[in-house]
Amino acid sequence: MLLASGSFYSCKSVKLSDAEERQSIGEYHEAAAIYRKIYTKTPADKRDLRGYIAFRMAECNRLANSTPRAVSAYMNALRYNYPDTIVSLRLGQMYQKSGQYSEAVKHYNTYLESVPNSILGQNGLTGSLLAPDWRKNPTRYQVRRVDKFNSRRGEFSPMLYGTKYDQLYFASCRAPRGANKDKEEIISGITGQRNNDLYLVKQNERGEWLAPVLIEDEVNTEFDEGTPSFTRDGNTMYYTYCARDPEGPRTSEIYVSNRSSAKWGKGSRAAIVKDSVTALGHPAISPDGKYLYFVSDAVGGYGGKDIFRCRVFGNEYGPMENLGPEINTPGDEMFPYVRDSVTLYFASNGHPGMGGLDLFKATQDASGKWHVENMKAPINSAADDFGITFAGDKEQGFFSSNRNDARGLDHIYSFEMPLITVFIEGFVSDVDDYPIEDATVRIVGRDGLNEKVLCKKDGSYRVELERDISYVMMASARGYLNQNFELRTGPEEKNETYVVDFFLTPITRPVVVENIFYDFDKATLRPESKEGLDQMIKMLNDNPNVTIELGAHTDRKGSLEYNERLAQRRAQSVVDYLIQGGIETDRLEAKGYGKEVPKTINKKMAELYDFLEEGDVLTEEFIEQLTPEQQEIADQINRRTEFKVLRTNYNLF
């Protein structure tokens, strides 16, 4: 019948009333074609008529998703002084949908001069001003077009299904595989495409998506089916159904299909309203099955299409409840998706957005108020973005968009928020940089983390943390003093690995305090000693039950008595610095050894100096056998400040 009517209009002289009739019943594609023919045949001097036809043609192209043709027609209406200021609003919307934000701002401002309180005008202007920054600074979502699902026609409203989310339903106007290409297709006067059917994609055992297949169950008919939604048990599907009545127009309705023996049964109308005039569509059943959310242009809404919900009692439905002005606007709010009891996703062209339909996230607080947030780029674009579905709790799934399609056809896109990983890793070694294989690292965080990690044989450890959290770490091992470290992870949304190495002090042997310097032949500490001494203060604070001896050693030059006195003064200088740093006096002892205790070479030193071997003692006799250059190195090794642990039970009893 539709084909016959198309041929009829191409053969006879079309009338304006024909186009108006088609537009009135929602056949925008067909109406736009008729308006275009009438417009070209209307004389230029009939300005009012040309302006009227251009505006009506623009409206049909807008509603048929033919944005470039809509812009051209609105400009013609403007040129012929169409008397309604809504032309400027529509041009703002169309330029915004084309991503031409500066042009959109200009037309929105023109419209707001005449209608300053227009919510659509204000929100359109706001969105056009924000969109360039959203596009320049996208969120971390990664969006990809899923060509395996898409065709040369259109597909939209994907919906994941199954406990493992390994099946995907969507609607498409593609020609099914094996369809008779010589057979005439029934074309919708609304879209200019085939009627939509439901398709299914499954994953194989390797998690790879297979090719889409037409659902050959009774749920698909010769008419339009789309926007499926499933109950948690997977046995009931709600979907949008649009039939055509030969005796008059039919509007969209919500249908229900039940699954039996792995097949979807013939759909039946959900009796949400008694009449067949009120348009209902885009059903979304809540996860608990208590509420059915849907879209309607019912009287008493906020303008355009609004999102409603009703209680579900088996096969019966409670009264329609409008979600209110926090969700609904004078524009269109459509394609709801209920993720949990307080989180709703939907598409809208009434809230501030990037153009066309944008996807929004709405969160309901304890008082019942909804807080709406634009999902921004790259989820949203200047085109229509709608029909989102999530793989459970994961920040990944699919949505539909007509971005980058010159014909305005919708296609399936995937999205995923990459996980942010924050790790702390490093090594626990002794002061000579040799790994301690039985060491442990304990980490306590403000986020509740309290974990004790056993290091590997090479002394390494690795722990996952959270962003923007303060942590306290402690490395310990038997026979060694503890070492603490404080860390606050950064707030940035990026992968990060922090590296913290611990060097534990042995309890059973003296340890050289590195980078302690004195003025020549004096006990005065030089400024560059501060860092090493402050590290000692931290070590003593990390181990509050330890007492130590500070021992100062000199080289072989000078008398025994002189070197002992100089060493004693130097050791006392270190003790005094530690006391000034807050360490209790009775935890510290100063001892000047002079040159009486030459250094015994350990493994680390033997690796550093090839003329020394592990176990060598740097006595005067040993040093005198070395070359002058080697003697200077040996004397330098003997000039040292060491500490050793005396007790580990200070203030315990």
C-alpha positions in Angstrom: 0.0 0.0 0.0 2.8 2.4 0.9 4.6 1.6 -2.4 1.4 2.2 -4.3 0.9 5.5 -2.6 4.5 6.5 -3.4 4.0 5.8 -7.1 0.7 7.6 -7.1 2.2 10.8 -5.8 5.0 10.7 -8.3 2.5 10.4 -11.2 -0.2 13.0 -10.2 -0.1 16.6 -9.4 0.6 16.7 -5.7 -1.3 19.0 -3.4 -0.3 20.8 -0.2 -3.0 19.0 1.7 -1.4 15.7 0.8 1.8 16.7 2.4 0.0 18.1 5.5 -1.9 14.9 5.8 1.2 12.8 5.7 2.9 15.0 8.2 -0.1 14.8 10.6 0.1 11.0 10.8 3.9 11.1 11.3 5.0 10.0 7.8 7.7 12.6 7.8 9.9 11.2 5.1 7.0 10.9 2.7 5.7 14.4 3.6 9.1 16.0 3.1 9.3 14.6 -0.4 5.9 16.0 -1.3 6.7 19.4 0.3 9.9 19.5 -1.7 8.0 19.0 -5.0 5.4 21.6 -4.1 8.1 24.1 -3.1 9.9 23.9 -6.4 6.7 24.5 -8.3 5.6 27.5 -6.2 6.4 30.9 -7.8 9.0 33.0 -6.0 6.6 36.0 -5.7 4.4 33.9 -3.4 6.7 34.6 -0.5 4.3 33.7 2.3 3.4 30.4 0.8 7.0 29.5 0.0 8.0 30.4 3.6 5.2 28.2 5.0 6.1 25.3 2.7 9.8 25.6 3.5 9.1 25.6 7.3 6.9 22.5 7.1 9.4 20.8 4.9 12.2 21.7 7.4 10.2 20.3 10.3 9.6 17.0 8.4 13.3 16.7 7.5 14.2 17.4 11.2 11.9 14.7 12.4 13.1 12.3 9.7 16.7 12.9 10.9 17.8 14.6 7.7 19.7 17.4 9.3 21.4 19.0 6.2 18.0 19.2 4.4 16.4 20.6 7.5 19.0 23.4 7.8 18.5 24.3 4.1 14.7 24.4 4.4 14.8 26.5 7.7 17.1 29.0 6.0 14.6 29.3 3.1 11.8 29.8 5.6 13.9 32.6 7.2 14.6 34.1 3.8 10.9 34.3 3.1 10.2 35.9 6.5 8.3 33.0 8.0 6.5 34.7 10.9 7.3 32.3 13.7 10.5 32.9 15.8 10.8 29.2 16.3 12.7 29.1 13.0 15.7 30.6 14.9 15.4 27.9 17.6 15.3 25.2 15.1 18.3 26.5 13.2 20.2 26.7 16.5 19.3 23.0 17.2 20.2 21.9 13.7 23.6 23.8 13.7 24.3 22.3 17.1 23.4 18.9 15.8 25.9 19.5 13.0 28.6 20.5 15.4 28.6 24.1 14.1 28.5 25.6 17.6 29.3 29.2 16.8 26.4 29.3 14.3 24.1 27.6 16.8 25.0 30.2 19.5 24.1 33.0 17.0 20.6 31.6 16.3 19.9 30.7 19.9 20.7 34.2 20.9 18.4 35.6 18.2 15.6 33.3 19.5 16.2 34.2 23.1 15.8 37.9 22.3 12.2 37.2 21.4 11.5 34.4 23.9 14.0 35.0 26.8 12.4 32.4 29.1 12.5 29.5 26.7 14.0 26.5 28.5 14.9 24.9 25.2 16.6 28.1 24.0 18.5 28.5 27.2 19.6 24.9 27.4 20.5 24.8 23.7 22.7 27.9 24.2 24.3 26.4 27.3 25.0 23.2 25.5 26.5 24.9 22.5 28.9 26.9 24.7 29.9 23.8 26.7 30.2 21.3 23.9 33.5 22.6 22.4 35.3 22.1 25.7 33.7 18.6 26.2 34.9 17.7 22.8 38.4 19.0 23.5 38.6 17.4 26.9 36.8 14.0 26.6 36.1 11.6 29.5 38.1 8.4 29.8 35.5 6.3 28.1 36.8 4.6 24.9 34.2 4.5 22.1 34.4 2.3 19.0 32.0 1.6 16.1 31.2 -2.1 16.1 31.3 -2.8 12.3 30.6 -6.5 12.9 27.1 -5.5 14.1 26.4 -2.8 11.7 25.0 -2.8 8.2 24.4 -0.3 5.3 21.0 0.3 6.8 20.3 1.3 10.4 20.4 -0.4 13.8 19.7 1.0 17.2 18.8 0.3 20.8 21.2 -2.5 21.8 20.3 -4.4 24.9 22.6 -7.0 26.6 21.0 -10.2 27.7 21.9 -13.2 29.8 23.6 -13.7 33.2 27.0 -13.4 31.5 25.9 -10.5 29.2 27.0 -12.6 26.3 24.0 -11.9 24.1 23.0 -8.7 22.5 19.6 -7.8 21.0 19.0 -4.7 18.8 16.6 -3.4 16.2 17.6 -3.0 12.6 15.9 -2.1 9.3 18.5 -4.2 7.3 17.3 -6.7 4.8 17.7 -10.2 6.4 20.2 -12.6 4.9 18.7 -14.7 2.2 15.9 -12.2 1.6 14.6 -12.1 -2.0 16.3 -9.0 -3.4 13.9 -9.0 -6.4 10.9 -8.7 -4.0 9.6 -5.2 -3.4 10.2 -4.0 0.1 7.7 -2.3 2.4 9.2 1.1 3.1 8.1 3.2 6.1 6.7 6.6 5.3 8.1 7.8 8.6 11.7 6.9 8.0 12.0 6.0 4.4 13.5 2.7 5.4 12.3 -0.9 6.0 10.4 -1.6 9.1 12.7 -2.6 12.0 13.0 -6.2 13.2 14.8 -7.6 16.3 18.2 -9.2 15.8 20.4 -11.2 18.1 24.2 -11.5 18.4 25.9 -14.1 20.6 29.4 -14.7 21.9 31.2 -17.9 21.3 33.1 -19.9 23.9 36.2 -17.6 23.4 34.1 -14.5 24.1 34.1 -13.3 20.5 30.9 -11.8 19.1 29.4 -13.7 16.2 27.4 -12.2 13.2 23.9 -10.9 14.0 21.0 -13.1 13.0 17.3 -12.2 12.6 15.1 -13.6 15.3 12.8 -15.9 13.4 10.3 -16.3 16.3 6.8 -14.9 16.3 7.9 -11.8 18.1 9.0 -10.3 14.8 6.3 -9.3 12.3 5.9 -7.3 9.1 5.6 -4.2 11.3 8.0 -2.2 13.4 9.7 -3.8 16.5 12.4 -2.2 18.6 13.9 -1.1 22.0 13.8 -4.4 23.8 14.1 -4.7 27.6 14.3 -8.0 29.6 13.3 -9.1 33.1 16.1 -10.3 35.3 15.1 -14.0 34.8 15.3 -13.5 31.0 11.9 -14.9 30.3 10.0 -11.7 29.5 10.7 -9.1 26.9 9.1 -5.7 26.7 9.5 -3.9 23.4 8.1 -1.1 21.2 5.7 -2.1 18.5 4.3 0.1 15.7 1.6 -1.4 13.5 -0.3 0.2 10.6 -4.1 0.3 10.4 -5.5 0.5 6.9 -8.3 2.5 8.2 -6.2 5.1 10.0 -2.9 5.9 11.7 -1.7 3.7 14.6 0.7 5.0 17.2 3.5 3.1 19.0 2.7 0.7 21.8 4.5 -1.4 24.3 4.3 -5.1 23.7 5.2 -8.1 25.9 6.7 -11.4 24.6 7.3 -14.5 26.8 10.1 -17.0 26.3 9.3 -20.6 26.0 11.4 -23.5 24.7 14.1 -21.1 23.8 11.8 -19.1 21.6 10.0 -15.8 21.9 6.3 -16.0 21.6 4.0 -13.7 19.8 3.8 -10.3 21.4 0.7 -8.9 23.1 -0.2 -5.4 24.1 0.7 -4.2 27.6 -2.5 -2.6 28.9 -0.8 0.4 30.5 -3.5 2.8 29.1 -7.0 1.9 27.9 -6.9 3.9 24.7 -4.9 3.2 21.5 -4.2 6.9 20.8 -1.6 7.6 23.5 1.8 6.9 22.2 3.9 4.6 24.4 7.4 3.2 23.7 11.0 2.6 24.7 10.1 0.3 27.7 12.8 -0.4 30.4 12.0 -2.8 33.2 13.7 -2.1 36.5 16.2 -4.9 37.6 13.8 -5.8 40.5 10.9 -6.0 38.1 8.7 -3.7 40.2 8.6 -0.8 37.7 8.3 -0.4 34.0 9.8 2.9 32.7 8.7 4.1 29.3 8.3 7.1 27.0 5.0 8.9 26.1 3.6 12.2 24.8 0.7 11.9 27.1 -1.3 15.0 28.1 0.0 16.8 31.2 3.7 16.3 30.5 6.4 18.9 30.2 6.4 19.1 26.4 7.7 16.7 23.8 8.1 13.2 24.9 8.5 12.5 28.6 9.7 9.5 30.6 7.1 7.8 32.8 7.0 4.7 35.0 4.3 2.5 36.4 4.2 -0.4 38.9 4.1 -3.9 37.5 1.8 -6.4 39.1 2.1 -9.6 37.0 0.2 -8.8 33.8 -1.4 -5.7 35.3 0.0 -2.2 35.5 -0.5 0.7 37.9 -1.1 4.3 36.9 1.4 6.3 34.9 3.8 8.4 36.9 5.7 11.3 35.3 9.3 11.4 36.5 9.1 15.1 36.9 10.9 18.3 35.7 14.4 17.2 36.9 14.3 14.5 34.2 11.7 15.8 31.7 12.0 19.1 29.7 10.0 20.8 26.9 12.2 18.7 24.6 12.2 14.9 24.1 13.4 12.5 26.8 13.6 9.0 25.5 15.2 5.5 25.7 15.4 5.1 29.5 17.7 2.4 30.9 17.4 1.5 34.6 20.7 0.3 35.9 19.7 0.0 39.6 17.1 1.4 42.0 18.7 4.9 42.0 20.4 5.2 38.6 18.7 5.9 35.4 20.2 6.6 32.0 18.2 8.3 29.2 18.6 10.3 26.0 17.4 13.9 25.7 17.5 16.9 23.4 16.0 19.2 26.0 18.9 19.3 28.6 22.1 21.1 27.8 24.0 18.8 25.4 26.3 18.5 22.4 23.5 18.3 19.8 20.7 16.1 18.9 19.9 13.4 21.5 22.6 13.2 24.2 22.9 10.5 26.8 22.5 11.5 30.4 23.0 9.8 33.8 20.4 10.5 36.5 21.0 9.6 40.1 18.3 9.8 42.8 19.3 10.9 46.3 17.7 9.9 49.6 15.0 12.6 49.3 13.9 11.3 45.9 15.4 14.1 43.9 17.1 13.3 40.6 20.5 14.8 39.7 21.1 14.8 36.0 24.6 14.7 34.4 25.6 14.8 30.7 27.9 11.9 29.8 29.9 14.3 27.6 32.3 13.2 24.8 33.2 10.7 23.5 29.9 9.0 24.6 28.0 12.0 23.2 28.6 13.8 20.0 26.9 16.5 17.9 24.6 13.8 16.4 22.0 11.6 18.1 23.4 9.3 20.9 20.9 7.1 22.7 19.9 3.6 23.7 22.7 2.6 26.2 23.1 -0.8 27.8 25.7 -1.9 30.4 27.3 -5.2 31.1 26.1 -5.4 34.7 28.3 -3.5 37.1 31.1 -3.0 34.5 31.6 0.4 32.9 31.3 -1.1 29.5 28.5 -1.9 27.0 26.9 -0.5 23.9 24.8 2.4 22.6 23.5 3.7 19.3 24.5 6.8 17.4 24.1 8.3 14.0 27.4 10.2 14.2 29.5 10.2 11.0 26.6 8.9 8.9 25.7 11.3 6.1 22.2 9.7 5.7 21.5 10.1 9.4 21.2 6.3 10.0 21.9 4.9 13.4 24.6 2.3 14.2 25.9 0.4 17.2 28.9 1.6 19.2 30.7 0.0 22.1 32.1 1.9 25.1 34.4 1.0 27.9 35.9 2.9 30.8 39.5 1.5 31.2 40.2 0.5 34.7 42.6 2.8 36.6 45.3 0.9 38.3 47.4 2.3 41.1 50.2 0.2 42.4 53.0 0.5 45.0 56.0 -1.6 44.4 59.7 -1.8 45.3 62.3 -3.9 47.1 63.2 -4.5 50.8 67.0 -4.7 51.2 69.5 -4.3 53.9 71.7 -1.2 54.2 74.2 -2.8 51.8 71.5 -3.1 49.2 71.1 -6.9 49.4 67.6 -8.3 49.3 65.9 -9.6 52.5 63.8 -12.5 51.2 61.7 -13.0 54.4 60.8 -9.3 54.8 57.2 -8.1 55.1 55.5 -4.9 54.1 52.4 -3.8 55.9 50.1 -1.1 54.4 47.3 0.6 56.2 45.2 3.1 54.3 42.4 5.6 54.9 40.2 3.5 52.5 40.2 0.6 55.0 43.1 -1.3 53.5 45.1 -3.3 56.0 47.4 -5.7 54.2 50.5 -7.5 55.1 52.6 -8.6 52.1 55.4 -11.2 52.2 58.2 -10.2 50.0 59.6 -12.5 47.3 63.0 -14.1 47.4 64.5 -11.1 45.6 63.0 -8.8 48.2 60.3 -7.4 45.9 56.7 -6.6 46.7 53.7 -5.1 44.8 50.3 -4.0 46.2 47.3 -2.4 44.4 46.1 0.9 46.0 43.3 3.4 45.3 43.5 7.0 44.0 43.7 10.0 46.3 44.2 8.0 49.5 46.7 8.4 52.3 48.7 5.2 53.3 51.2 4.3 56.0 53.7 1.6 55.2 56.1 -0.4 57.4 58.8 -2.8 56.2 60.1 -5.3 58.8 62.2 -8.4 59.0 63.6 -10.6 61.8 67.0 -9.2 62.9 66.4 -5.7 61.4 64.9 -2.4 62.6 61.5 -1.4 61.1 61.2 1.3 58.5 58.1 3.4 57.9 57.0 5.4 54.9 53.9 7.6 54.3 52.3 8.0 50.8 49.3 9.8 49.4 48.3 8.6 46.0 47.4 11.3 43.4 43.8 12.2 42.5 44.4 12.1 38.7 42.4 9.6 36.6 45.4 7.8 35.2 47.3 4.6 35.8 50.1 5.1 38.2 52.9 3.0 39.8 54.7 4.3 42.9 58.1 2.9 43.7 59.3 2.8 47.3 62.4 0.8 48.3 63.2 0.1 51.9 66.7 -0.4 53.4 66.5 -2.0 56.8 69.1 -1.6 59.5 70.5 -4.8 61.0 70.3 -5.1 64.8 73.4 -7.3 65.2 76.2 -5.2 63.6 77.3 -1.6 63.4 76.1 0.4 60.5 77.9 3.4 58.9 75.9 6.6 58.9 76.4 7.8 55.4 77.1 11.4 54.5 78.2 12.7 57.9 80.8 15.4 57.4 82.9 17.5 59.9 85.1 20.5 59.5 88.8 19.6 59.2 90.3 18.6 62.5 87.1 19.7 64.3 84.0 18.2 65.7 81.7 20.7 64.1 79.1 19.1 61.8 78.9 20.5 58.3 75.5 21.6 56.8 75.6 18.7 54.3 75.3 16.3 57.2 71.7 17.3 57.9 70.1 14.9 55.5 71.8 11.8 56.8 71.2 12.9 60.4 67.5 13.6 59.8 67.2 10.0 58.4 68.6 8.7 61.7 66.0 10.7 63.6 63.3 9.1 61.4 64.7 5.7 62.0 64.7 6.2 65.7 61.1 7.5 65.6 60.1 4.4 63.5 61.7 2.2 66.3 60.8 3.9 69.6 62.0 1.0 71.7 65.6 1.0 70.5 68.7 2.6 72.1 71.9 3.1 70.2 75.5 3.9 70.5 77.0 6.6 68.2 80.6 5.7 67.5 83.1 8.0 65.7 86.2 6.7 64.1 89.3 8.4 62.7 92.0 7.3 60.3 95.6 6.1 61.3 97.1 9.6 61.3 97.9 11.4 64.6 98.4 10.1 68.1 96.0 7.7 69.8 95.0 10.1 72.5 94.3 13.0 70.1 92.2 10.8 67.8 90.1 9.5 70.7 89.4 13.0 72.0 88.5 14.2 68.5 86.3 11.1 67.9 84.5 11.6 71.2 83.7 15.2 70.4 82.4 14.2 67.0 80.2 11.4 68.4 78.8 13.8 70.9 78.1 16.4 68.1 75.9 13.7 66.4 74.2 12.8 69.7 73.4 16.5 70.4 71.9 16.9 66.9 69.6 13.9 67.5 68.5 15.2 70.9 67.7 18.6 69.3 65.6 16.6 66.8 63.5 15.2 69.6 65.2 11.9 70.5 65.3 11.1 74.2 68.8 11.6 75.8 68.8 8.2 77.5 68.3 6.4 74.2 71.7 7.7 72.9 75.4 7.0 73.9 78.4 8.8 72.4 81.6 6.8 72.0 84.9 8.1 70.5 87.0 5.1 69.2 89.7 7.1 67.4 91.8 4.8 65.4 91.5 1.8 67.7 88.8 -0.1 65.6 89.8 -0.1 61.9 87.1 -1.1 59.5 86.5 -4.7 58.4 85.8 -4.9 54.7 82.3 -6.4 53.9 81.1 -7.9 50.7 79.6 -4.6 49.4 82.9 -2.7 49.9 84.9 -5.6 48.2 82.6 -5.1 45.2 83.3 -1.4 45.1 87.1 -1.5 45.4 88.9 -4.2 43.5 92.1 -4.0 45.7 90.1 -5.0 48.8 88.6 -8.4 49.7 85.8 -9.3 52.0 87.3 -9.8 55.6 90.3 -7.4 55.1 90.9 -5.2 58.2 92.2 -1.7 57.4 95.0 -1.7 60.1 98.0 0.6 59.8 100.1 -2.3 58.7 97.6 -3.3 55.9 97.2 0.2 54.6 101.0 0.9 54.5 101.3 -2.0 51.9 98.9 -0.2 49.5 99.7 2.4 46.8 99.3 6.1 47.8 96.0 6.3 46.0 94.7 3.1 47.6 96.0 4.4 51.0 93.9 7.5 50.7 90.8 5.4 50.0 91.4 3.1 52.9 91.9 6.1 55.3 88.7 7.6 54.0 86.8 4.3 54.8 88.2 4.3 58.3 87.0 7.9 58.9 83.4 7.1 59.7 80.5 7.5 62.1 78.7 4.3 63.0 75.8 3.4 65.2 74.9 0.0 66.7 71.8 -1.1 68.5 72.3 -1.6 72.3 68.7 -2.5 73.4 65.4 -3.1 71.7 63.2 -2.9 74.9 63.4 0.7 75.8 60.3 1.8 77.8 58.7 -1.6 77.4 59.0 -2.5 81.1 
